[in-house]
C-alpha cells in the first residue's frame, strides 16, 4: 500500500520549511559559422566538439 504525500507536504508547510526550486536562465551566445555549440543539459562547454564552418 502506498501512502499519500499529503501529510508530509502539510507538515513541511506548517513547520515553515520551504522547498523552492531555483530555475536559472541558460543562454548560449555563439556567432554564426560555429558548429557543435549546442546547449548541454548541465550547461557544460564541450570545446573539443566545436568547429568552424568551411
C-alpha positions in Angstrom: 0.0 0.0 0.0 1.3 3.4 -0.9 0.8 6.3 1.4 -0.2 9.8 0.3 2.4 12.6 0.3 -0.2 15.0 1.7 0.7 14.6 5.4 4.4 15.2 4.7 3.6 18.2 2.5 1.3 19.7 5.1 4.0 19.2 7.8 6.5 21.0 5.6 4.1 23.9 5.2 3.2 24.0 8.9 6.8 23.7 10.0 7.8 26.7 7.9 10.2 24.7 5.7 10.0 25.9 2.1 11.4 23.9 -0.7 11.5 26.2 -3.7 13.4 25.2 -6.9 15.6 27.8 -8.4 15.3 27.9 -12.2 18.2 29.8 -13.8 18.0 31.1 -17.3 20.6 29.5 -19.6 21.9 31.4 -22.5 24.3 30.3 -25.2 25.8 33.0 -27.4 27.5 31.7 -30.5 28.4 33.6 -33.6 27.3 32.2 -37.0 29.6 29.7 -38.6 30.5 27.8 -35.4 29.4 24.1 -35.4 28.8 21.9 -32.3 27.9 24.7 -29.9 24.5 23.4 -28.9 23.5 23.7 -25.3 24.3 20.8 -22.9 21.7 19.7 -20.3 24.2 20.6 -17.4 25.5 23.7 -19.1 28.9 22.3 -19.9 31.0 23.7 -22.7 32.4 20.8 -24.8 35.1 22.7 -26.5 36.5 19.6 -28.1 33.3 19.4 -30.2 33.5 23.0 -31.6 34.4 23.5 -35.2 34.3 26.4 -37.8 32.2 26.0 -40.8 34.0 25.7 -44.1 
